[in-house]
Amino acid sequence: MYLSTEQRHPIEGLYRGLDVDDTGTAVSVIVKTRGETCDIDCLYCYEKRKEAPGGARVGADQIRRLANLFRGRPLAVELHGGEPLTAGRDHIAEILTELADLPQVVRVTLQTNGVLLDADWLDMFDDLCPDLHIGISLDGDAQGNAWRVGYDGKPVYPRAAASLSLLAERGRSVGVIAAVTPAVLGRAKEVLDHLAGFGSVNAISFVPCFDSTIRRSTALPGRRKTASRLLQQTAVNGTDGPAWAVHPDEYAQFVLAATAHWITAGHFARIKLEPAVSTIRRLQGLQTSFCHFSDLKCDHVFTLYPDGRLGSCDELPWPQARLTQLETANDQREVIAAQQGSLLLNQGKALMDKCTTCGYRDTCGGGCIATRWRMDPADDQDAYCDYRMRMIDGIAALLAQPAHPAGAWCQSLRWRPRTPNSMRDVNAFLTRWGNPAAARGEVRLHTSEHGNINTVGLAGVHEADDLDPAHPMWRAAIEPGVWPLVDTITRAWGLITYDSCQGHPYTGLDLPPAGLRVGILVREREEYARTAAALCRAATAASPALPAGIQASVGRSELICENSGTTTPVLDLTLDPSPGHGWDTYFANLATAAATFTAALTVEHPDTGTTCACPLPAPATEAETVLL
């Protein structure tokens, strides 16, 4: 089926189509140098589950034609597999020579298992492509690499580890792609430390094995099954998917544990960690090249096979992902037409429909369409979204309170960015709050049923300094419905509020209703950690007693200083309509809910510590770490 214009429009900003006139945006091409041919036989390999031309090689002439197809546009090329080094040194030399002669190629990457890598290969790379980016596939330590074996069923970890040591001796920096399987669950610290121990490693990407829908072992062209395939057959037997598969929630916990240790151990100074870095960039409003977090998704990622098949991302199911044949495609317009007519891509975009109304949209970026495809047959779309949200919430906590990583496991505090959310001069406000003798300007207060507005008195202008308890207009400026909460937070808890609203239905106005909220601006990170934990405990205690139709929410956000452009982590307490309830029920019960939550705050205090009401994740059991 095709998506209509009306269907495609809502995912703008999440999925950018390829535009022939956009000559500044690069496309990425994954070159399957040998198709699925590989010198090892990893049990979870998704490439070997496809119909691929075994034994063939992508040639330099195909690289030249590829560049011509995308002429006028930057091109990032990744030599991939199978195992690209099985193509032979002379053949790879021809490809690298061709790539070096193409000015539009802005980046060349080689992804290898490292088994064949030696000094002669590195000498050739230095001569022909000194800027070659090398990636090594290695799932952490020896235990973590249990699924990476040769055809004889024996581990290949020692040879890959030797390659990382060789790369360090040669002064080369490499990235590692590590699959998250049950072999590493509960051991994020050990796995991360092990990989960081290789001096050559400056980037680590933890990728999940969301393979719960795999129900049969990979087919072989011959009758005789190798030792590796017999191991795979044993691992696949079962109704819950293969033994190497992990659930999205398990992956989220692993990523959070790895990110926390990455920060506390200081690994961030040398190693880029994904998906942590891309999550952090999006939390800070920055862009990232990682397609899971950007709008440059499947329409900007291509895969080329030795037989000339050119398709979308290699993680999508093939042959459905095929778009055209390289030797018959004349220009990008034909590629774009194939993308727009692709049933696979259009249905993949449709899986992102729920993203358009999600509060995490701008941070999450919609995730990976190929992964959504894998989750869909298992009816696990919600689990996929839950893991993305859980990861964002946890990393937001780690950014705000790095000295207290346990905050990453709090499931009460969610990432809830407010837009706009700014103050003219945050530092001046903080200084004035703590100094009763400081000069405070005059304000005019406009009070109505739709809210109290602190105004400088100019027609249509409502900007003025934020008030504090020492200002003579403080009490009058706080709306009565939210005053008990503000008073408890500022007087009993000793905290700073930067914003509050008692909630308004805005009857008769062309405005959506607004709920009750209080914004809390903390002085420093320690106070932030204690306050976040106390709010979690209060929300947990109050929730069962809240009236029908209302739920308490505590959000993490950032406040922008308009003068300096800097951001400060803040906490926002809100009372929101419960799912399935409307605003009429909300406002009918709001006063009771506010009183209930205020009572919960009075029995809590930030000074009681940084432990929240949420349990820490359980450590991995011995049974979970036994694999083969």
N, C-alpha and C positions, 0 to 999 in steps of 0.2 A: 504494500500500500504506500501511497505518497502522503506526506504531511502537507496540508494546505497552508497557505500563507498565515491564516489565523492560528494554526497549530504551531507553526515554526516561530512565530513572533515572541511568545512568552519566554522562550529560552534564550533570547538575545542577552548577551552578557555572560552566558554560561557556555554557549557553543557557537563558535565563529565559523561560518562556512568559508571555503576557499574562494578568494576573490582574485580574478585574473589581473585586475588593476592595482591590487595591493602588492607592489613589488618590493616593499621593505620588510615584509614578514617572511621568515624562513619556513621552509618545510623540512621535516625530518624523514629520511629514508633509511629503513632497516634493510640492509642488504644481506639476504640469506646466502652467504657465499657458497655454502655446500648444501643448501636445503636443510634437511634434518640430519644429514650425515655427521656423525660425531664419534670420537675415539673413546668415549665413556658412555655409560647408559644410566643416567640419573632416573630413578624410579618415577619421579613426578614430572618428567619433561613433557611440556605441553606441545612442543614442536613435533615430537615423534607420534603424537596422536592425530596428526594431520595427514592428508594425502599430499606428499611432497616428492619431488624427483630425486631419489637417492643417487648419490654418486656424481651428479652434474655439478658444474662450477659456474658462478657468475663471472663473465669475462670483462676485460677492460673496455671492449667495444660497447657493452651494455651500460657501463658506467658513463661512457661518453654520450650515449643516446639518452640516458636518464637526465644528465645535465641539460641536454638540448630540450627535452620535454619541459623542464622547469626553468627555461632560460629567462634571464632578467630577474630572478628571484634568488635570495640566499639559500644555500643548501647545506644541511647538516647530514652527514653520512655515517652510519654505524655498521661496521662489518660484524656480522652476527652469524649464528648457526642454529642448529648444529654447532660444530666447532670450526671456525674459519681457518685455523692453522692447518687443518687437514687438506686444504687446497694446495699446500706446498709452498715453499719459500719463493720460488721463481714466479709462481702465479700471483701470490700476494704482492710481490714486488711490482708486477705489471699494473695491478690495480692501484697501488699507492702512487706509482709514477703518474698514472692517468689523473688521479685525484689532485696531485700536486700541481698539475698543469691547468686546472680548472679554477679560475679566479673567483667564481661564485661559491665555491665550497668553503664554508667558514669554519667547519669543524669536522674532524675525522676521529671516530672512536672505534676501537677494537674490543669486542667483548669475548673473552676466552675463559676456558676452564683452567688454563695455566699449565696443563699437563705437558704440553709439547714446548712450552716457552723455554728458551735457553739463551746463551750469550750470542749465538749467531743470529737468532731472530732479533734480539735487541740491537745488535750492530746494524742490521739492515734498517730497522725503524729509525735509528739515529741518522743514517745516511739519507734515506728517502723521505721520511716524514718525522722530523724531530719534534713536532708539536702534536704527534699522535697521542690521543687520550686512551689509556689502557684501562679496561675494567676486568676484574677477576670475579668469577662466580665461586663463592665460598660461603658456606652457611655457618660461619663462626668457628668454633673449636672442633676437635675430632668427633666428639659426641654429636654436635649439631649437624655434622656432615654425614650422618648415618644413611641418608637416602642417595648420596652421591657416590656411586660405585662404578667399577669397570664392568665389562661384560662377564668377567669371571666372578662377579659379586663381591669383589674385595674393595675396600675403601681407597679412594684416590686422594684423600686429604693430604697425606704426606707430600705428594708431588706438587700439589697446588700451593701448600705452605712453603715449600722450597722455592717456588717461583716468586712468591712475595718477598722472601729473603734476598733472592738474587736481584730483584728490582730495587730493593733498598740499597744494595751494594753499588748498583749502577746510578744511584741518585735519582731514580724515577719515582714519581708520585702516582698512585693508582687509586681508583675507586673500587669498592667491593660491593657486589650485589649478593645479599644474604637472604635466603628463603626462610620464612618463619614457619616452622613445623612443630609438632609436639616435642621434637628433640631439643628445642631451645626454650620452650615455655617454662616460665618460672626461673630462668637463668639469664635474664637480660644483662645483669651486671657482669657475670662471668664471660658471656659471649662478647659483649662490647669491649671489655678489657683485653680479651684475647686478640681480637682484631686490631685494636689500638696498639697492641704490642709490636706489630709489624711496622717498622719505620717507614715503609713505602706507602702505607695506607693514609690517605688524607680525606677520604669520603666513604661513607657506608650508607647503603640504602637497604632497609629491611622491607622485603616484599612478602605479602601473605600467600599462603597456599590455600585459597578458598576453593577447594576441589571436592566439596561434599557431594556433587552430582555425578562424579566419576563412578561408574558401576562395572567397568570391565578393564582388563589389562590391555596394554598396547599390542596391536597385532604385529606379527612378524611375517616377512615374505616367505620364509622357509618353515619346514615342519619342526626342526630342532629348536627347542627353547634354550636360551642361554641361562646361566645361573642368575643373572640380574633379572631376567623376565620371570623366572620362577619366584624370586623374592617379591617382585611386583605383584604377581598373581596372588601370593599369600596376603600382601598388604591390601589388595583391593577387595578381597572376599569379605563381605559384610553388607549390612543394609544402611549404615550411616556414612558411607563414603569411604575412601581409602584411609589407611592409617596415618598418612602424612598430612591429611587435611586439618585445618584449624578453623574454629568458628570466629566470626568477626569480633565478638567480645573478647576472645582470647588474644587476638591480634592487637586490639586496642590496649589491653593491659600490658602486653609486652612492649609496645611502642612507648607507653607512658613510663614504664619502669626504665627502659633504655634511655629515654630523654632525661629523666630525673638524674640518672647516674652520669650521663653525658655532661650535665651541668655541674653537679657536685664534685665530680672527679676532675673537672677542668678539661675534659676532652674537646670541648667546643672550641678551644683555642687553636687546635690543629686539624680537627676532623669535622667535615660537614656531614651531618646526620639527617637522613630522610626517612620518613616524611616530616620530621620535626622542623627542619629549617623552613620548608615551604609553608607549614602551618604557622610558624612564627611570623613569617613575612606577611601572610594574609591577615593575621591578627593585627599587625601593625599597619595595615592598609597598603602594603606593597605588593607588587606583582612577582610572579615566579615562573620559571620556564617549565616546571613540572606540570605535565598536562592534566594530572588528576586535580590540580588546584587552579588551572587557568582555563580560558575559553578556547585555547588552541588544542582541541581534542582530535578526534579521529579524522577530520577533514584535512588536518595538517600533518598527519603521520601516515607514512606509506611503507609497504613491504614489497621488496623485489625478490623473486625466486629465480633460480637458474634457468628455468624453462620460459622465462619472460613474463610470468604472471605478475602483474602489478596490482596490489590491493591496499586496503586500509591497514590499520594496526595489526601486528602479528599476533596479538593476544585475542583478537576477535576470532570467531569460528571460521575456518576455511573448509571448503572453497567459497562459502557465502560471502566472505569479505573481498573476494576478487572483484576488481573494477574493470580492468582492461588487460591487453597484452602490450608489453613495452614496444615491440617491433611494429605494431599497427597504430599506436597512439601518436597523433600528430602534434597536439598542443594541449595546454591546460584546460581549454574549454571543453574538450572531450572528457577529460578527467572529472571536471566539475559536473558535467551532465550525468556521468556515471554515478557520482556521489549522490546527486539529487534523486536519481532513480533507484538507488540501492534500498531494497527492502530491509536489509540488515541495519544499515545506518539510520534509516528513518524510524524503524522500530526502536533502535537504541536511543535515539533522541526522545522518543515518546516515553521511555523509562525515566527521563529527567523531568517529566511534567510536575511531579510533586516538589521539585526543587524551586519552582517559581514562587511558591508562597512560603518557603521555609525560612525561618529566622536566621539560619546558618548559611544562607545562600552565598553571601558575599565573602565569607571566610572559607567555606568548604569548596566552592567552585564547581560543585556537582559531582565530583569524584570521577571514577573511571567507568566509561560505558562498557568496556569489555568485561569488567568485573560485575557490573550490574547484569549483564547478559548471563554470566555464570550463576549469579544468585537467583535469577528469576525462575528457572525451573524448580528450584528448591523452595520457592515462595519465601525467600529470605531478603526481599528488598528492604523491609523494615530493619532487619538485623544489620544490613549494610549501612543504612542511614544512621542507625543508633551508634555503630562503631565510629563513624565520622564525627558525630556530635560529641561522643564521649572523649575522643582524642582531642578535639578542639577545646572542650571544657578543661581537660586536665592540663594541656600545655599552656592554656591561658593562666591557670593557677600557678604553674611553675615559673612563668614569666613574672608574675606579680609578687610571688613569695619564694624565690629560689632557695632560701635557707631553710624552708619548711616544705620539702617535697611531698610530705604526706597529704598536703592539700590537693594534690592531683587526683586523689582517690575519692574526694568529696563529690557526691552525686546530687547534692542539693543546690550547689552554686553552678549556674549555667552561664555560658558566654552569651550576653545579651547586649550587643553594641547599640548605643542610642545615637541617632543621627537627626539633627546636629546635637552635639554635646560639647559646649565650649564655655569658657570663662575668659573675661578680658585679661586678667593677670592673676594666675593661680598663686604664685609666690606671695604677692602682695596681700591676697585674701587670707592665706595661711598665717602670715605675720600679723595681720590686723586682728584675726580671731583670737590669738593668744595674748594680745596686748590691749587691755581695756583703756589705756591712756592714749592710744593712737587716735588721730583725727578721723572723724567719720562724717561723710558728706550728707547733705540734706537730700531727702527723697520725697516724692509725692506718691501716696498710695491710693490706687484706684481699686475699689472693692465692688464686686458684683456677684451675681449668682453663678457666673462662669469663671470665677477665680479672682485672686488678688494679684494685681500687677504693680510691681515696683517700677515707677516711671520717673524719668527726669522732667516730665511735664511738657514735653514738646509733642505737638499733634502728630499722631501716628508713629511715635518713637517710644519704645519701651525698654531702652537700655539704661541700666544704672548699676552701681556697685552692688554686689550681693551682700545681704545683711548678715550680721552675726549677733550673738546674744547681748553684746554690750551696746548695740545700737538702740536708741530710744524707740525706734519703730519695729523692733524685732518681733515682739509678741503680736502686734497688730497685723504684721505682714504674713504671719503663718495662718493658714486657713484652719478654722476650728475643727474640721473633721480629721485633720492629720496632726493637729497640735499635740495630742498625748504621745504619739509615736516620736515626733521630733523632740519633744521635751525629754522623753526617756533616753533617747539616743544621745542628746547633747549634754543633758545635766547628769543623769544617772550613769551613763556609759562614758561620758567625757569625750565624745567624738565630735567631729565637724560634719555638718550637713551643708551641701552646696545647692540643693534643690528639693522641693517638696510640692505635692499636689494632693488634695483631698479626694480627687476624682469628680468628674463632671459628665452628665449625660449630653450636655450641649443641645438641649431641646430647642428646636426651631432654628438651629444654625446648621450651616453646611459643613459640619465638622464631625468626625467620628468620635464616639464617646472616649473618655480618658479615665483610666483607673487610678486608684490611690498609689502614690509612690513617695519614697524618700531616698535621696541620693546621699551617700556617705563618702567624704573625701578624707582619706587617712593621711597621717603625717609622715609615716615611714613604713618600710616593709614589715617590720616586726608587728607593728600595730595592725597592719593589714591582715596578716596571718591570724592573729588572735581574734580580730573582729569577724573575719570570714567564718572561723570555726564557731564563734558564739552565735552568729546568725543562723548557721546550719542547725545548731542544737535548738535554738528557739523555734525555727520553722518546723523542725521535726516534732517538737513537743506540741506546738499549736495546731498543726494540721488536722489531727483527729477531732479537735473541738471546733473547727471553723464551720460556720453555717453552710447550708447547701448552696451550691452555685459559686463558691469563692475558694480560691486556692492561694497560698502564699508562695511567692517566688523570690529568690535572691539571685541577682545577676552580677556577673563581672563585666565591667566595661572600662572605657578610658575617657578621661576628660582632657580636652585640648586647650592649651593656653594660647589665646589669640595673639598675645604679644610676642611670645618666643617660638610658637609652633610646636613646643614639646607636649608630650602626653603623660598623664599621671593615672595609674590604675585606681579605679573607684569601684564601689559596691552600691548596688541599687536594690532596695527592698520594695517589692510591689505586691499588691493584692489584685489578683486577676480573676476574670470569669473562669470557672471550671469548664472543661470540655463538655459540650452538650447543654450548656446553660447560657441564657442570654443576658443582656444588660439590665433588663427590668428586674430579674431575680437578683442580679449583682447589687444594684443600688438599693434594693429593698433590704438586703442583709449586710450592707457595707459597714454600718456603724457597729453592729455586733461583731463583725469580723475584725475591725480595727481594735476594738476593746480587747478581744481575745488575744490578738497578737501582742498588744501592748503588755498585757498581763504576762505573756510568755517571756517578753524581754526583761521584765522586772526581776525574774528569778535567774537570769543569766547575766554574764558579764565577760567582756574580753579578757579581763585579768586572770580568768581561771585556766588559761592555756590555749594551745593550738590544736587540741584534739576535737574533731567534730563528731557528729553523730553517725557518720557512715563507717562501715567496717573496712578494714584494710583487706586487699586481696589475699586469698589463702595461698600459701606456698605450694609449689608443685609437689605432688606426692611421688613416691618411688614408682608407683604403677604408671603414672603419666609419663615417666621418662624412659620406661622400658619399651624398645621399639621392635627390633627384629629378633 
